[in-house]
Amino acid sequence: MKLWSAGVYWPVWLGLFVGTFLLREIAALATGHPEATLSDWVWKVLRITQNETPAAWSATDYLIFGVWVVLFTWLTWHFFFRRFT
């Protein structure tokens, strides 16, 4: 068996990706620096304000939201229901 076969590669990659993401997010929140989180970065880049309605979104906001919804909808149906293969 190859060391980096699909049976080993994907779980290791996913574990490292999620682990480093969560480590950074938790550290930022635990040390009182919420400005160092992914969500804060997205809010700054998209200039989203608190209690902003979707009617006030820009085209970029809608595009990124659409990509997010499509990606996670597709992955959910693909992984758990074996659709869209």
Backbone bond lengths (Angstrom), bond angles and torsions (degrees), N, CA, C in turn:
res aa  C-N    CA-C-N  psi(-1)  N-CA   C-N-CA  omega(-1)  CA-C   N-CA-C  phi
1 M - - - 1.450 - - 1.522 109.19 -
2 K 1.312 115.29 132.38 1.461 119.64 178.05 1.526 109.13 -70.25
3 L 1.311 115.96 144.94 1.458 120.68 -178.55 1.523 111.91 -60.13
4 W 1.318 117.55 -41.05 1.461 120.47 -176.83 1.522 112.16 -106.82
5 S 1.310 115.58 42.85 1.456 119.14 174.85 1.523 109.13 -68.94
6 A 1.326 116.05 168.10 1.469 120.20 -179.11 1.518 111.41 -59.76
7 G 1.326 118.20 -29.08 1.461 121.16 -179.70 1.517 113.29 -69.19
8 V 1.331 117.45 -19.67 1.461 121.78 -179.75 1.527 111.20 -110.37
9 Y 1.311 116.94 -40.36 1.459 121.65 -173.20 1.521 113.02 -59.43
10 W 1.333 117.82 -53.47 1.464 120.25 -173.69 1.521 113.84 -65.27
11 P 1.309 119.84 -43.83 1.472 117.66 176.88 1.532 112.65 -63.49
12 V 1.333 117.09 -38.26 1.464 120.40 178.66 1.524 110.02 -66.28
13 W 1.339 117.08 -46.80 1.463 120.95 179.72 1.520 110.78 -60.26
14 L 1.328 117.18 -48.16 1.458 121.02 -178.85 1.525 111.13 -62.90
15 G 1.322 116.94 -42.30 1.467 120.75 178.50 1.518 112.37 -61.95
16 L 1.329 116.81 -44.84 1.462 120.27 179.09 1.523 111.58 -66.77
17 F 1.323 116.71 -42.02 1.463 121.06 -179.88 1.524 111.14 -62.73
18 V 1.315 116.87 -51.97 1.464 121.10 -179.18 1.529 110.36 -65.93
19 G 1.324 116.24 -40.83 1.461 120.37 179.96 1.519 113.17 -61.67
20 T 1.334 117.05 -46.24 1.462 119.07 -179.84 1.525 110.91 -69.43
21 F 1.330 117.11 -36.14 1.461 120.51 177.37 1.527 110.35 -62.56
22 L 1.326 116.41 -51.60 1.462 120.12 -178.07 1.525 111.80 -65.34
23 L 1.316 116.84 -38.22 1.469 120.31 178.79 1.528 110.22 -58.92
24 R 1.310 116.53 -45.98 1.475 120.86 -179.68 1.528 111.36 -66.83
25 E 1.328 116.84 -43.75 1.468 120.32 -179.21 1.530 111.22 -64.54
26 I 1.308 117.08 -47.02 1.469 121.48 -178.43 1.526 110.14 -65.24
27 A 1.331 117.19 -41.69 1.465 120.49 179.04 1.534 110.57 -62.32
28 A 1.328 117.10 -41.92 1.467 120.45 179.65 1.523 110.98 -63.24
29 L 1.311 117.07 -42.60 1.460 120.41 -179.21 1.526 111.68 -73.01
30 A 1.323 116.65 -39.59 1.467 120.76 -177.85 1.528 112.14 -68.10
31 T 1.319 117.18 -30.01 1.463 120.24 -179.19 1.518 112.44 -92.52
32 G 1.336 116.60 4.86 1.460 119.57 177.46 1.513 114.27 78.02
33 H 1.327 116.78 28.89 1.465 121.01 178.96 1.532 110.07 -122.08
34 P 1.324 117.64 68.93 1.468 119.21 -178.68 1.535 112.79 -65.86
35 E 1.317 117.51 -14.51 1.461 120.04 177.47 1.524 112.02 -72.28
36 A 1.334 117.56 -8.79 1.460 121.76 179.12 1.527 112.17 -97.64
37 T 1.335 118.03 13.33 1.458 121.18 -179.50 1.522 110.63 -93.71
38 L 1.319 115.89 161.34 1.462 121.13 177.76 1.520 111.00 -62.49
39 S 1.325 116.81 -42.56 1.462 119.29 -178.35 1.526 111.02 -61.93
40 D 1.318 117.68 -41.52 1.464 119.77 179.21 1.521 110.82 -64.40
41 W 1.323 116.94 -39.15 1.459 120.80 177.99 1.525 110.48 -61.81
42 V 1.345 116.93 -44.92 1.469 120.95 178.77 1.525 110.04 -61.41
43 W 1.326 117.33 -44.40 1.466 120.95 -179.73 1.526 111.25 -60.28
44 K 1.339 116.49 -39.94 1.467 119.94 179.74 1.520 111.09 -69.64
45 V 1.312 117.36 -45.84 1.463 121.10 -177.38 1.526 110.86 -64.43
46 L 1.329 117.12 -42.23 1.466 120.65 -179.46 1.524 112.75 -87.71
47 R 1.321 116.99 -3.29 1.469 122.67 -179.28 1.529 111.86 55.96
48 I 1.315 115.83 46.12 1.461 121.51 179.42 1.521 108.33 -88.31
49 T 1.312 115.49 129.96 1.455 120.41 178.93 1.524 109.78 -103.58
50 Q 1.309 115.68 161.61 1.459 120.75 -179.78 1.529 109.78 -63.99
51 N 1.326 115.91 138.83 1.470 124.02 179.90 1.528 113.20 64.23
52 E 1.338 117.39 21.80 1.462 120.80 176.96 1.529 109.24 -73.54
53 T 1.308 116.55 134.74 1.462 120.29 179.80 1.532 109.69 -88.66
54 P 1.327 117.78 155.96 1.470 119.96 176.92 1.534 112.95 -58.38
55 A 1.312 117.97 -23.39 1.470 120.44 177.98 1.531 111.55 -64.74
56 A 1.323 117.26 -23.47 1.466 121.10 -179.15 1.527 112.47 -93.08
57 W 1.317 117.90 1.79 1.466 121.10 -177.91 1.521 111.64 -70.96
58 S 1.315 114.79 152.99 1.463 120.78 174.75 1.529 108.67 -89.83
59 A 1.319 115.87 174.42 1.461 120.52 177.83 1.529 110.28 -62.21
60 T 1.320 117.20 -36.34 1.460 120.93 178.09 1.516 111.18 -64.09
61 D 1.321 116.99 -40.75 1.465 121.03 177.71 1.530 110.23 -59.18
62 Y 1.336 115.88 -47.77 1.460 120.23 -179.68 1.524 111.66 -64.23
63 L 1.316 117.27 -39.74 1.456 120.97 179.69 1.523 111.13 -63.28
64 I 1.320 117.20 -48.35 1.466 120.76 -179.46 1.516 110.42 -65.98
65 F 1.330 118.08 -41.30 1.464 121.28 177.13 1.524 110.35 -61.74
66 G 1.320 116.81 -42.86 1.464 120.67 178.74 1.519 112.30 -62.34
67 V 1.318 116.96 -43.25 1.471 120.61 177.50 1.528 109.78 -61.81
68 W 1.326 116.85 -43.47 1.464 121.71 178.76 1.529 111.36 -58.78
69 V 1.325 116.78 -48.97 1.468 121.72 -178.14 1.521 110.34 -64.40
70 V 1.333 117.47 -46.72 1.467 120.55 -179.16 1.518 110.78 -63.19
71 L 1.329 117.18 -45.50 1.463 120.51 -177.89 1.523 111.67 -61.05
72 F 1.312 117.27 -50.07 1.454 119.09 -176.68 1.525 112.91 -75.24
73 T 1.322 117.82 -29.98 1.465 119.75 173.88 1.520 109.55 -66.55
74 W 1.325 115.77 -46.72 1.462 120.13 179.92 1.528 110.98 -62.16
75 L 1.333 117.12 -46.72 1.469 119.49 -179.11 1.522 112.03 -62.35
76 T 1.323 117.74 -39.17 1.461 120.68 178.42 1.511 110.67 -62.31
77 W 1.320 117.70 -50.00 1.473 120.94 -179.96 1.522 110.80 -66.52
78 H 1.327 116.96 -36.46 1.464 120.62 -178.98 1.523 111.78 -69.64
79 F 1.302 117.84 -47.61 1.469 121.80 -176.81 1.528 112.27 -72.02
80 F 1.317 117.47 -46.95 1.457 120.36 -169.24 1.516 114.84 -97.70
81 F 1.317 118.60 -20.07 1.460 121.04 -178.99 1.527 113.21 -120.66
82 R 1.354 117.00 1.49 1.458 124.11 178.75 1.522 112.19 53.31
83 R 1.300 116.54 44.56 1.462 122.83 176.41 1.523 109.41 -109.31
84 F 1.297 117.52 166.99 1.469 124.32 176.31 1.517 112.10 56.50
85 T 1.339 116.10 43.56 1.464 119.34 -179.88 1.508 111.30 -94.09
